[in-house]
Amino acid sequence: QFPFGRRLPCDIYWHGVSFHDNNIFSGQVNKFPGMMETVRKITLSRAMRTMQDLFPLEYNFYPRSWILPEELPLFVAEVRVMKDSDPSWKPTFIVKPDGGCQGDGIYLIKDPSDIRLTGSIQSRPAVVQEYICKPLLVDKLKFDIRLYVLLKSLEPLEIYIAKDGLSRFCTEPYQEPTLKNLHQVFMHLTNYSLNIHSENFIHSDSVNTGSKRTFSSILCRLSSRGADVKKLWSDIISLVIKTIIALTPELKVYYQSDIPAGKPGPTCFQILGFDILLMKNLKPMLLEVNANPSMRIEHEQELSPGVFENVPSPVDEEVKVAVIRDTLRLVDPQKKKRKDAHNWIMFPRDSLLRAVGAFCIIWSMKDKQHKHHSLKLSLKLKFYLKLGSCPSLEHVPESSGSLLDAVPAERGPEAGLPSLCLKQVFPKYAKQFNYLRLVDRVAALFIRFLGVKGTTKLGPTGFRTFIRNCKLSNSNFSMAAVDILYIDITRRWNSMGIDHKESGMCLQAFVEAFFCLAQKKYKSLPLHEQVASLLEFCECHLAALAEKRLGWGWG
Ligand code: ADP
């Protein structure tokens, strides 16, 4: 701990709540800039909505949600239409205040006209969401799953999932919501922080009983009942990857603002807590993502009335210690050095590269007076190795798992440590999911035209340059129309009061403008094809422009 600041640079910085130190120029920080903001209930719902607009089937693991107060009329209207078309539909909705946690301020309603809703939302923005009425029950109780996910890198995207998680149980037997039981939090909300106050709460000293259990113990039970646990895991992995794909565009905007490319800065990683609810049919549904999941491995016990003591919680310890330990193993700078050394020998299949590689290593180790020259050569070589190694990486057989698994543990300082509990899922399964990364490419365009480093919003000149460089304006779409589009969309997004610190067009507004342009240009296609086509069009024009500029430079 550095309560009064630090003087020496560190390899790993472990921040308590969020990324907050702009004076870090090297090493790795355990938080991404802007993560807290990105996973807030409203921002997450917006990001998921954008993906649901593009890929409705792929993103049906997130309950239908509306943002209040701005979408109250839409919420009322859509529910009315759905009820009219299906009179047997008797929905329940859950209202969650933005920025709330631990079940704070959450309540259930049966109808948009509920007085509680109309009364409270003006003072506190919230998300209202379709309530999942038929959750999977164990011992007649509702429970949710907390899974730990390591976002190891944003660019390139690297995601790991912990092989075990926690299951947090309600403390009253579950009944489908009725007007009579809507307010019974111990029946409907699985939050540990709420249920701990129930007299039915059971602190267990084993991982498969009590009000908090390991997820693996639930899987064992499901498996013994004949459930397809493999499919369930694969659905969960897919949910996690898709959710992170929805979050990365916003994260990249924050990242370039706090840690501009080309300047010295740290790299970031972060442990996220995914809250997932299993439906009766075993479909996993995302409830929320926590940027700062609790890593406590103790709980309070009342020894005698009013006297509390912290005692170890074996279930928390089982899951959380492994997550922290393996996160440190994966980001260990010594490991990176060892891995790099391993890669130098492993990857260059081409014999010429191998020969140059060996030469360069020996040279840079032995010939210290040629350090500068050797550094230049090794940088060049790394570039070649990168080009040479990429295709061969794809051919690493499935069974060898992650690169780290491939390094024999007993040779390094990890001898005696258990095998990694964090399993790499991306880029491992990248091929299946890369087609979903359209908004990521839109964000790359946005960042490119932001201009001055350190900003997160696009000014009118930046937007005009984007239109001009991508050749999007023509006789049907004048530069005056471009300005009107910019003003209309920017004004609306800024009036929602998300971020008043900077003026200009935020990423979500740019995404909306981009979708608008795509719809205009490629009328008859489905939205995701419209957006993909416009992206290709823009990227093509920008590549041509870059080539032309390079030509001028050389000339
Ligand atoms: P918080 O950050 O306050 O914990 P959550 O979104 O996690 O907010 O919701 C709290 C609890 O409410 C969840 O743990 C879950 O038990 C329940 N819950 C949340 N959303 C839904 C939903 N759409 N359907 C059913 N239960 C839900």
Residues whose N, C-alpha, C, O or C-beta is under 5 A from the ligand:
A	BS01	ADP	P63 I94 G100 C101 Q102 G103 D104 Q129 E130 Y131 I132 D144 H188 L189 T190 N191 D275 L287 E288
